[in-house]
Amino acid sequence: MKMSNRGLPRSLWALMVGNFVIGTGVMVVPGTLNDISQALDVSIPQAGQLITAAAILMGVGAPVLASLVAGWDRRRLLALSLLWYGLLTAACALAPNYAVLLPLRVLAVISPAVFTPQAAASVGLLVGAAQRGRGITFVFLGWSVASVLGMPMSAWISGELGWRWAFALVALMAFASSAWVWRAMPNGIRPAALSRESWGRTLGSAALMTAVSVTLLSSFGQFVLMAYFAPYIAQVFGGGGVLLSLMLLWFGVFALAGNMAATHYIDRIGAARTVLISVGCMALTMLLWPLGRHGAWTQALVFIPWALGCFAANSAQQARLVHMSPELAPATVALNSSAIYGGQAMGAALGGVMIAQGGMLRLHEVGLVVLLAAMATSVWAGWLQKRSLALR
């Protein structure tokens, strides 16, 4: 198999770019929320249901679909999931009203429920054990790049041309990425099938399930506020699409830097410690959040710790679960993806309720409490793992 100059298979680049497209498509709604609300004549909380409903489908779908597609060759599965993404996202761009857009969006996000966990589970069959952590964090780097380019690009296009054009761009990228994955991935990549016994061992492991809970809580704590970046920026600073896209670009640059740092150091300091540091950075931003109202530059500075920890935490969690039990990786990675999306659904739903009650400026308070709970849970998961190893 041909290797890049970084020592990783070239197929991982295709998977990383696939995650970039998946991430851009998932984040296209938060970036275009204001325009969707205005163009389709629905409230911000109602438009936010596009995030909640999609996240519920992704959360439930990741483990269910992991079992259904267990025997599929990953080259075909991953390429077809991106093709589906392109077709359904294009359909969303053509939706005449909100009632049509909502179910189309839910159908479209079947692809993220398949692609991201199955791409991560495939890494172990593409690289050796010594490179597993690096390989997984590299593939997940696509989500960080999506935060740098995809989300601010969507916000800018939405502000200038309308939300439909942002969706159309995601569809085109999905078609191109599908072709690349088909060409780059080798045949015969089939992670171990998820048997009932594997699921029983996974769900019965206190250490593994507690570790997955860290992902659920960290995603929940972030999306109470992240889902409503666009209306928050508009309310506090009166800015339009340009200011929002610049803010998201700033956030994305540091998110990419944080994930790159995690990729570089994770095998040295350990995945669990990387998770704790990353979630701690996000909690720091929530603590400092009210200071951002003094001006756009202050807000940008307050963003930095959150951005540094945002995707680094997700990448480290993927690697942590694989390291804890490599043979159960297909199940734990699927559950971890489910937890990401489940947390997004919970956060977006609660944030929408708070906004409907006039609580836009208090979203960070909930985020802080939940992220502190995620840190405590992460420490507990580490203790449970050590106890489990000691009892063997």
C-alpha beads as a LAMMPS data file, in Angstrom:
LAMMPS data file: protein, C-alpha beads

392 atoms
391 bonds

1 atom types
1 bond types

-500.0 500.0 xlo xhi
-500.0 500.0 ylo yhi
-500.0 500.0 zlo zhi

Masses

1 110.0

Atoms # bond

1 1 1 0.000 0.000 0.000
2 1 1 1.400 3.426 -0.935
3 1 1 2.314 5.623 1.983
4 1 1 2.419 9.407 2.294
5 1 1 5.502 11.201 3.541
6 1 1 3.860 11.282 6.963
7 1 1 3.909 7.513 7.113
8 1 1 0.134 7.108 6.808
9 1 1 -1.709 5.366 3.941
10 1 1 -2.945 7.648 1.179
11 1 1 -6.431 6.259 1.693
12 1 1 -6.580 8.122 5.014
13 1 1 -6.443 11.388 3.094
14 1 1 -9.620 10.400 1.239
15 1 1 -11.286 9.529 4.548
16 1 1 -10.123 12.794 6.098
17 1 1 -11.575 14.796 3.190
18 1 1 -14.751 12.729 3.441
19 1 1 -15.051 13.800 7.070
20 1 1 -14.493 17.398 5.951
21 1 1 -17.488 17.124 3.621
22 1 1 -19.555 15.340 6.278
23 1 1 -18.644 17.968 8.876
24 1 1 -19.372 20.855 6.524
25 1 1 -22.778 19.353 5.760
26 1 1 -23.605 18.825 9.428
27 1 1 -22.579 22.393 10.302
28 1 1 -24.240 24.037 7.312
29 1 1 -27.478 24.522 9.280
30 1 1 -25.936 26.431 12.237
31 1 1 -24.080 28.611 9.730
32 1 1 -27.234 29.399 7.722
33 1 1 -29.789 29.415 10.539
34 1 1 -30.631 33.122 10.286
35 1 1 -31.271 32.968 6.540
36 1 1 -33.301 29.739 6.773
37 1 1 -35.461 31.354 9.456
38 1 1 -36.082 34.472 7.368
39 1 1 -36.411 32.816 3.956
40 1 1 -38.835 30.105 5.090
41 1 1 -40.675 32.362 7.572
42 1 1 -40.080 30.264 10.698
43 1 1 -38.764 31.233 14.135
44 1 1 -35.158 30.668 15.231
45 1 1 -36.174 27.868 17.669
46 1 1 -38.222 26.210 14.899
47 1 1 -35.328 26.466 12.454
48 1 1 -33.130 25.013 15.185
49 1 1 -35.270 21.863 15.051
50 1 1 -33.410 21.046 11.820
51 1 1 -30.357 20.534 14.039
52 1 1 -32.238 18.651 16.746
53 1 1 -34.098 16.279 14.418
54 1 1 -30.999 15.535 12.352
55 1 1 -28.910 14.930 15.459
56 1 1 -31.496 12.503 16.866
57 1 1 -31.408 10.497 13.630
58 1 1 -27.591 10.480 13.630
59 1 1 -27.468 9.539 17.287
60 1 1 -29.891 6.633 16.957
61 1 1 -28.663 5.660 13.522
62 1 1 -24.936 5.312 14.222
63 1 1 -25.122 2.126 16.354
64 1 1 -28.119 0.668 14.497
65 1 1 -26.544 1.172 11.081
66 1 1 -23.213 -0.138 12.372
67 1 1 -24.896 -3.512 12.844
68 1 1 -26.777 -3.397 9.556
69 1 1 -23.689 -2.629 7.450
70 1 1 -21.250 -4.825 9.370
71 1 1 -20.584 -7.126 6.418
72 1 1 -20.213 -4.430 3.782
73 1 1 -16.909 -3.727 2.094
74 1 1 -15.940 -0.300 3.454
75 1 1 -14.855 1.039 0.080
76 1 1 -18.396 0.614 -1.257
77 1 1 -20.112 1.611 1.963
78 1 1 -18.200 4.862 2.455
79 1 1 -18.400 5.913 -1.195
80 1 1 -22.140 5.208 -1.368
81 1 1 -22.799 7.071 1.895
82 1 1 -21.198 10.199 0.406
83 1 1 -23.198 9.765 -2.803
84 1 1 -26.410 9.576 -0.735
85 1 1 -25.290 12.711 1.136
86 1 1 -24.885 14.591 -2.132
87 1 1 -28.255 13.560 -3.534
88 1 1 -30.265 14.338 -0.400
89 1 1 -28.447 17.603 0.331
90 1 1 -29.168 18.710 -3.237
91 1 1 -32.818 17.860 -2.610
92 1 1 -32.713 20.009 0.553
93 1 1 -31.412 22.936 -1.510
94 1 1 -34.500 22.645 -3.715
95 1 1 -37.020 22.253 -0.864
96 1 1 -39.912 24.701 -1.393
97 1 1 -40.741 25.138 2.300
98 1 1 -39.824 24.119 5.843
99 1 1 -42.266 21.188 5.922
100 1 1 -40.416 19.580 3.016
101 1 1 -36.922 20.595 4.169
102 1 1 -37.178 18.959 7.601
103 1 1 -37.713 15.325 6.473
104 1 1 -35.203 15.706 3.626
105 1 1 -32.604 16.937 6.094
106 1 1 -33.280 13.980 8.394
107 1 1 -32.820 11.546 5.491
108 1 1 -29.619 13.298 4.400
109 1 1 -27.897 12.809 7.745
110 1 1 -28.083 9.041 7.480
111 1 1 -24.687 9.534 5.823
112 1 1 -22.883 11.107 8.810
113 1 1 -24.319 8.301 10.964
114 1 1 -22.524 5.849 8.669
115 1 1 -19.422 7.599 7.355
116 1 1 -17.648 9.031 10.404
117 1 1 -17.850 5.971 12.708
118 1 1 -17.133 3.490 9.908
119 1 1 -14.192 5.531 8.627
120 1 1 -12.718 5.567 12.151
121 1 1 -13.330 1.837 12.596
122 1 1 -11.536 1.168 9.302
123 1 1 -8.347 2.920 10.384
124 1 1 -7.243 -0.048 12.483
125 1 1 -7.184 -2.182 9.322
126 1 1 -5.242 0.425 7.336
127 1 1 -2.423 1.170 9.832
128 1 1 -0.547 -0.712 12.527
129 1 1 -1.287 -0.536 16.235
130 1 1 1.524 1.971 16.849
131 1 1 -0.106 4.462 14.459
132 1 1 -3.709 3.862 15.427
133 1 1 -4.158 6.937 17.622
134 1 1 -2.454 9.175 15.077
135 1 1 -4.441 7.658 12.220
136 1 1 -7.806 8.165 13.913
137 1 1 -7.063 11.749 14.903
138 1 1 -5.807 12.447 11.363
139 1 1 -9.025 11.139 9.794
140 1 1 -11.061 13.175 12.285
141 1 1 -9.000 16.232 11.278
142 1 1 -11.522 16.644 8.456
143 1 1 -14.079 17.892 10.962
144 1 1 -11.618 20.539 12.171
145 1 1 -10.933 21.650 8.605
146 1 1 -14.708 21.860 8.143
147 1 1 -14.849 24.279 11.054
148 1 1 -12.078 26.384 9.458
149 1 1 -13.479 26.441 5.922
150 1 1 -16.865 24.752 5.758
151 1 1 -18.882 26.476 8.459
152 1 1 -17.682 30.069 7.808
153 1 1 -17.962 29.477 4.058
154 1 1 -21.571 28.338 4.531
155 1 1 -22.327 31.408 6.629
156 1 1 -20.779 33.735 4.036
157 1 1 -22.538 32.100 1.075
158 1 1 -25.823 32.172 2.983
159 1 1 -25.395 35.879 3.737
160 1 1 -24.480 36.758 0.158
161 1 1 -26.450 34.306 -1.998
162 1 1 -28.876 32.516 0.315
163 1 1 -28.904 29.259 2.252
164 1 1 -29.810 27.138 -0.804
165 1 1 -26.455 27.851 -2.449
166 1 1 -24.615 26.761 0.704
167 1 1 -26.458 23.432 0.629
168 1 1 -25.767 23.057 -3.109
169 1 1 -22.025 23.469 -2.524
170 1 1 -22.064 20.711 0.098
171 1 1 -23.838 18.448 -2.399
172 1 1 -21.182 19.040 -5.069
173 1 1 -18.374 18.352 -2.601
174 1 1 -20.079 15.131 -1.521
175 1 1 -20.177 13.856 -5.109
176 1 1 -16.478 14.631 -5.612
177 1 1 -15.502 13.078 -2.281
178 1 1 -17.458 9.922 -3.069
179 1 1 -15.414 9.454 -6.233
180 1 1 -12.138 9.995 -4.342
181 1 1 -13.006 7.471 -1.622
182 1 1 -13.963 4.926 -4.286
183 1 1 -10.605 5.399 -6.000
184 1 1 -8.375 5.560 -2.904
185 1 1 -9.807 2.909 -0.591
186 1 1 -8.586 -0.674 -1.106
187 1 1 -11.022 -3.541 -1.502
188 1 1 -11.572 -6.031 1.286
189 1 1 -11.624 -3.656 4.275
190 1 1 -14.169 -5.222 6.594
191 1 1 -13.921 -4.532 10.355
192 1 1 -15.100 -7.360 12.563
193 1 1 -18.846 -7.886 12.496
194 1 1 -20.761 -6.518 15.462
195 1 1 -22.143 -9.652 17.061
196 1 1 -24.648 -9.700 19.887
197 1 1 -21.814 -10.830 22.146
198 1 1 -19.720 -7.784 21.120
199 1 1 -22.562 -5.425 21.892
200 1 1 -23.149 -7.171 25.208
201 1 1 -19.499 -6.781 26.205
202 1 1 -19.513 -3.141 25.142
203 1 1 -22.727 -2.156 26.885
204 1 1 -21.737 -4.178 29.943
205 1 1 -18.393 -2.425 30.366
206 1 1 -18.668 0.338 32.950
207 1 1 -15.369 1.874 31.806
208 1 1 -16.344 1.998 28.135
209 1 1 -19.843 3.322 28.714
210 1 1 -18.605 5.953 31.152
211 1 1 -16.057 7.055 28.562
212 1 1 -18.831 7.325 25.948
213 1 1 -20.787 9.447 28.433
214 1 1 -17.953 11.986 28.341
215 1 1 -18.638 12.507 24.639
216 1 1 -22.373 12.893 25.244
217 1 1 -21.840 15.522 27.930
218 1 1 -19.151 17.479 26.080
219 1 1 -21.287 17.616 22.934
220 1 1 -24.351 18.612 24.948
221 1 1 -22.443 21.370 26.744
222 1 1 -21.167 22.823 23.485
223 1 1 -24.320 22.696 21.376
224 1 1 -26.492 24.551 23.852
225 1 1 -24.617 27.557 22.497
226 1 1 -22.896 26.391 19.294
227 1 1 -26.203 25.599 17.568
228 1 1 -27.201 29.254 17.957
229 1 1 -23.978 31.065 17.083
230 1 1 -25.692 32.881 14.203
231 1 1 -28.618 34.409 16.132
232 1 1 -26.360 35.109 19.130
233 1 1 -23.897 37.122 17.038
234 1 1 -26.788 38.949 15.371
235 1 1 -28.432 39.814 18.711
236 1 1 -25.301 40.890 20.592
237 1 1 -23.330 42.629 17.842
238 1 1 -25.969 43.317 15.204
239 1 1 -23.685 41.727 12.632
240 1 1 -24.703 40.039 9.434
241 1 1 -23.241 37.176 7.452
242 1 1 -19.790 38.733 7.071
243 1 1 -19.188 39.160 10.816
244 1 1 -20.553 35.676 11.502
245 1 1 -18.362 34.078 8.840
246 1 1 -15.279 35.891 10.188
247 1 1 -16.069 34.754 13.722
248 1 1 -16.525 31.174 12.558
249 1 1 -13.322 31.331 10.516
250 1 1 -11.439 32.553 13.599
251 1 1 -12.969 29.750 15.652
252 1 1 -12.121 27.215 12.978
253 1 1 -8.458 28.207 12.706
254 1 1 -7.927 27.513 16.401
255 1 1 -10.060 24.360 16.237
256 1 1 -7.749 23.064 13.513
257 1 1 -4.693 24.021 15.565
258 1 1 -6.099 22.213 18.592
259 1 1 -6.806 19.055 16.633
260 1 1 -3.359 19.115 15.024
261 1 1 -1.812 19.458 18.471
262 1 1 -3.876 16.512 19.681
263 1 1 -2.739 14.466 16.675
264 1 1 0.890 15.274 17.463
265 1 1 0.871 14.740 21.221
266 1 1 -1.831 12.149 21.881
267 1 1 0.470 9.135 21.710
268 1 1 2.859 10.879 24.144
269 1 1 0.529 12.169 26.841
270 1 1 -2.286 9.647 26.406
271 1 1 -5.804 9.961 25.070
272 1 1 -7.489 10.341 28.482
273 1 1 -5.305 13.290 29.459
274 1 1 -5.851 14.877 26.042
275 1 1 -9.612 14.616 26.568
276 1 1 -9.446 16.211 30.008
277 1 1 -7.321 19.131 28.804
278 1 1 -9.560 19.685 25.772
279 1 1 -12.830 19.695 27.718
280 1 1 -11.217 21.955 30.334
281 1 1 -10.405 24.482 27.600
282 1 1 -14.030 24.504 26.473
283 1 1 -15.262 24.982 30.033
284 1 1 -12.903 27.965 30.403
285 1 1 -14.564 29.725 27.474
286 1 1 -18.008 29.150 28.976
287 1 1 -16.768 30.679 32.230
288 1 1 -15.406 33.742 30.414
289 1 1 -18.276 33.995 27.916
290 1 1 -19.966 37.165 29.336
291 1 1 -16.726 39.117 28.741
292 1 1 -17.229 38.663 25.010
293 1 1 -20.145 41.079 24.959
294 1 1 -17.750 44.027 25.313
295 1 1 -16.833 43.829 21.638
296 1 1 -16.188 41.600 18.679
297 1 1 -12.453 41.315 19.352
298 1 1 -13.072 40.392 22.974
299 1 1 -15.538 37.773 21.814
300 1 1 -12.941 36.409 19.410
301 1 1 -10.403 36.061 22.228
302 1 1 -12.940 34.310 24.447
303 1 1 -13.570 31.840 21.619
304 1 1 -9.961 30.600 21.570
305 1 1 -9.921 28.019 24.418
306 1 1 -13.209 26.514 23.229
307 1 1 -11.928 26.238 19.680
308 1 1 -8.678 24.616 20.790
309 1 1 -10.548 21.925 22.682
310 1 1 -13.590 21.427 20.430
311 1 1 -12.466 18.874 17.852
312 1 1 -9.405 17.789 19.802
313 1 1 -11.737 16.333 22.430
314 1 1 -13.723 14.363 19.848
315 1 1 -10.591 13.019 18.179
316 1 1 -9.056 12.027 21.496
317 1 1 -12.271 10.324 22.570
318 1 1 -12.275 8.208 19.396
319 1 1 -8.668 7.195 20.036
320 1 1 -9.322 6.605 23.737
321 1 1 -12.123 4.156 23.080
322 1 1 -10.133 2.246 20.454
323 1 1 -7.178 1.961 22.822
324 1 1 -9.392 0.803 25.694
325 1 1 -10.693 -2.145 23.670
326 1 1 -9.409 -2.513 20.077
327 1 1 -11.543 -5.606 19.424
328 1 1 -14.718 -3.703 20.337
329 1 1 -13.766 -0.594 18.342
330 1 1 -16.581 -0.906 15.740
331 1 1 -19.151 -0.844 18.545
332 1 1 -17.520 1.826 20.725
333 1 1 -16.773 4.154 17.815
334 1 1 -20.395 3.837 16.654
335 1 1 -21.629 4.584 20.165
336 1 1 -19.219 7.509 20.423
337 1 1 -20.591 8.997 17.206
338 1 1 -24.077 8.393 18.564
339 1 1 -23.105 10.272 21.717
340 1 1 -21.766 13.212 19.684
341 1 1 -25.011 13.552 17.783
342 1 1 -27.161 12.784 20.809
343 1 1 -25.442 15.563 22.713
344 1 1 -26.007 17.914 19.799
345 1 1 -29.713 17.081 19.822
346 1 1 -29.997 17.660 23.557
347 1 1 -28.049 20.900 23.440
348 1 1 -29.890 22.313 20.428
349 1 1 -33.268 21.372 21.920
350 1 1 -32.533 22.925 25.315
351 1 1 -30.986 25.999 23.697
352 1 1 -34.093 26.463 21.568
353 1 1 -36.345 26.264 24.634
354 1 1 -34.187 28.816 26.477
355 1 1 -34.187 31.204 23.502
356 1 1 -37.977 30.942 23.219
357 1 1 -38.120 32.058 26.864
358 1 1 -35.697 34.953 26.331
359 1 1 -32.606 33.149 27.643
360 1 1 -30.202 33.716 24.726
361 1 1 -27.662 35.404 27.024
362 1 1 -27.705 32.553 29.571
363 1 1 -26.911 29.631 27.289
364 1 1 -23.276 29.577 28.411
365 1 1 -24.265 28.930 32.033
366 1 1 -25.789 25.575 31.100
367 1 1 -22.788 24.835 28.883
368 1 1 -20.365 25.424 31.747
369 1 1 -22.186 23.131 34.181
370 1 1 -22.442 20.309 31.637
371 1 1 -18.784 20.595 30.566
372 1 1 -17.629 20.461 34.195
373 1 1 -19.716 17.311 34.544
374 1 1 -17.959 15.924 31.453
375 1 1 -14.552 16.530 33.063
376 1 1 -15.606 14.757 36.251
377 1 1 -16.987 11.856 34.214
378 1 1 -13.726 11.603 32.264
379 1 1 -11.735 11.244 35.467
380 1 1 -14.172 8.603 36.673
381 1 1 -13.857 6.690 33.387
382 1 1 -10.085 6.627 33.823
383 1 1 -10.422 5.258 37.339
384 1 1 -12.837 2.557 36.161
385 1 1 -10.432 1.519 33.425
386 1 1 -7.522 1.223 35.861
387 1 1 -9.658 -0.829 38.227
388 1 1 -10.732 -3.087 35.361
389 1 1 -7.123 -3.702 34.346
390 1 1 -6.125 -4.387 37.942
391 1 1 -8.812 -7.057 38.295
392 1 1 -7.699 -9.022 35.219

Bonds

1 1 1 2
2 1 2 3
3 1 3 4
4 1 4 5
5 1 5 6
6 1 6 7
7 1 7 8
8 1 8 9
9 1 9 10
10 1 10 11
11 1 11 12
12 1 12 13
13 1 13 14
14 1 14 15
15 1 15 16
16 1 16 17
17 1 17 18
18 1 18 19
19 1 19 20
20 1 20 21
21 1 21 22
22 1 22 23
23 1 23 24
24 1 24 25
25 1 25 26
26 1 26 27
27 1 27 28
28 1 28 29
29 1 29 30
30 1 30 31
31 1 31 32
32 1 32 33
33 1 33 34
34 1 34 35
35 1 35 36
36 1 36 37
37 1 37 38
38 1 38 39
39 1 39 40
40 1 40 41
41 1 41 42
42 1 42 43
43 1 43 44
44 1 44 45
45 1 45 46
46 1 46 47
47 1 47 48
48 1 48 49
49 1 49 50
50 1 50 51
51 1 51 52
52 1 52 53
53 1 53 54
54 1 54 55
55 1 55 56
56 1 56 57
57 1 57 58
58 1 58 59
59 1 59 60
60 1 60 61
61 1 61 62
62 1 62 63
63 1 63 64
64 1 64 65
65 1 65 66
66 1 66 67
67 1 67 68
68 1 68 69
69 1 69 70
70 1 70 71
71 1 71 72
72 1 72 73
73 1 73 74
74 1 74 75
75 1 75 76
76 1 76 77
77 1 77 78
78 1 78 79
79 1 79 80
80 1 80 81
81 1 81 82
82 1 82 83
83 1 83 84
84 1 84 85
85 1 85 86
86 1 86 87
87 1 87 88
88 1 88 89
89 1 89 90
90 1 90 91
91 1 91 92
92 1 92 93
93 1 93 94
94 1 94 95
95 1 95 96
96 1 96 97
97 1 97 98
98 1 98 99
99 1 99 100
100 1 100 101
101 1 101 102
102 1 102 103
103 1 103 104
104 1 104 105
105 1 105 106
106 1 106 107
107 1 107 108
108 1 108 109
109 1 109 110
110 1 110 111
111 1 111 112
112 1 112 113
113 1 113 114
114 1 114 115
115 1 115 116
116 1 116 117
117 1 117 118
118 1 118 119
119 1 119 120
120 1 120 121
121 1 121 122
122 1 122 123
123 1 123 124
124 1 124 125
125 1 125 126
126 1 126 127
127 1 127 128
128 1 128 129
129 1 129 130
130 1 130 131
131 1 131 132
132 1 132 133
133 1 133 134
134 1 134 135
135 1 135 136
136 1 136 137
137 1 137 138
138 1 138 139
139 1 139 140
140 1 140 141
141 1 141 142
142 1 142 143
143 1 143 144
144 1 144 145
145 1 145 146
146 1 146 147
147 1 147 148
148 1 148 149
149 1 149 150
150 1 150 151
151 1 151 152
152 1 152 153
153 1 153 154
154 1 154 155
155 1 155 156
156 1 156 157
157 1 157 158
158 1 158 159
159 1 159 160
160 1 160 161
161 1 161 162
162 1 162 163
163 1 163 164
164 1 164 165
165 1 165 166
166 1 166 167
167 1 167 168
168 1 168 169
169 1 169 170
170 1 170 171
171 1 171 172
172 1 172 173
173 1 173 174
174 1 174 175
175 1 175 176
176 1 176 177
177 1 177 178
178 1 178 179
179 1 179 180
180 1 180 181
181 1 181 182
182 1 182 183
183 1 183 184
184 1 184 185
185 1 185 186
186 1 186 187
187 1 187 188
188 1 188 189
189 1 189 190
190 1 190 191
191 1 191 192
192 1 192 193
193 1 193 194
194 1 194 195
195 1 195 196
196 1 196 197
197 1 197 198
198 1 198 199
199 1 199 200
200 1 200 201
201 1 201 202
202 1 202 203
203 1 203 204
204 1 204 205
205 1 205 206
206 1 206 207
207 1 207 208
208 1 208 209
209 1 209 210
210 1 210 211
211 1 211 212
212 1 212 213
213 1 213 214
214 1 214 215
215 1 215 216
216 1 216 217
217 1 217 218
218 1 218 219
219 1 219 220
220 1 220 221
221 1 221 222
222 1 222 223
223 1 223 224
224 1 224 225
225 1 225 226
226 1 226 227
227 1 227 228
228 1 228 229
229 1 229 230
230 1 230 231
231 1 231 232
232 1 232 233
233 1 233 234
234 1 234 235
235 1 235 236
236 1 236 237
237 1 237 238
238 1 238 239
239 1 239 240
240 1 240 241
241 1 241 242
242 1 242 243
243 1 243 244
244 1 244 245
245 1 245 246
246 1 246 247
247 1 247 248
248 1 248 249
249 1 249 250
250 1 250 251
251 1 251 252
252 1 252 253
253 1 253 254
254 1 254 255
255 1 255 256
256 1 256 257
257 1 257 258
258 1 258 259
259 1 259 260
260 1 260 261
261 1 261 262
262 1 262 263
263 1 263 264
264 1 264 265
265 1 265 266
266 1 266 267
267 1 267 268
268 1 268 269
269 1 269 270
270 1 270 271
271 1 271 272
272 1 272 273
273 1 273 274
274 1 274 275
275 1 275 276
276 1 276 277
277 1 277 278
278 1 278 279
279 1 279 280
280 1 280 281
281 1 281 282
282 1 282 283
283 1 283 284
284 1 284 285
285 1 285 286
286 1 286 287
287 1 287 288
288 1 288 289
289 1 289 290
290 1 290 291
291 1 291 292
292 1 292 293
293 1 293 294
294 1 294 295
295 1 295 296
296 1 296 297
297 1 297 298
298 1 298 299
299 1 299 300
300 1 300 301
301 1 301 302
302 1 302 303
303 1 303 304
304 1 304 305
305 1 305 306
306 1 306 307
307 1 307 308
308 1 308 309
309 1 309 310
310 1 310 311
311 1 311 312
312 1 312 313
313 1 313 314
314 1 314 315
315 1 315 316
316 1 316 317
317 1 317 318
318 1 318 319
319 1 319 320
320 1 320 321
321 1 321 322
322 1 322 323
323 1 323 324
324 1 324 325
325 1 325 326
326 1 326 327
327 1 327 328
328 1 328 329
329 1 329 330
330 1 330 331
331 1 331 332
332 1 332 333
333 1 333 334
334 1 334 335
335 1 335 336
336 1 336 337
337 1 337 338
338 1 338 339
339 1 339 340
340 1 340 341
341 1 341 342
342 1 342 343
343 1 343 344
344 1 344 345
345 1 345 346
346 1 346 347
347 1 347 348
348 1 348 349
349 1 349 350
350 1 350 351
351 1 351 352
352 1 352 353
353 1 353 354
354 1 354 355
355 1 355 356
356 1 356 357
357 1 357 358
358 1 358 359
359 1 359 360
360 1 360 361
361 1 361 362
362 1 362 363
363 1 363 364
364 1 364 365
365 1 365 366
366 1 366 367
367 1 367 368
368 1 368 369
369 1 369 370
370 1 370 371
371 1 371 372
372 1 372 373
373 1 373 374
374 1 374 375
375 1 375 376
376 1 376 377
377 1 377 378
378 1 378 379
379 1 379 380
380 1 380 381
381 1 381 382
382 1 382 383
383 1 383 384
384 1 384 385
385 1 385 386
386 1 386 387
387 1 387 388
388 1 388 389
389 1 389 390
390 1 390 391
391 1 391 392
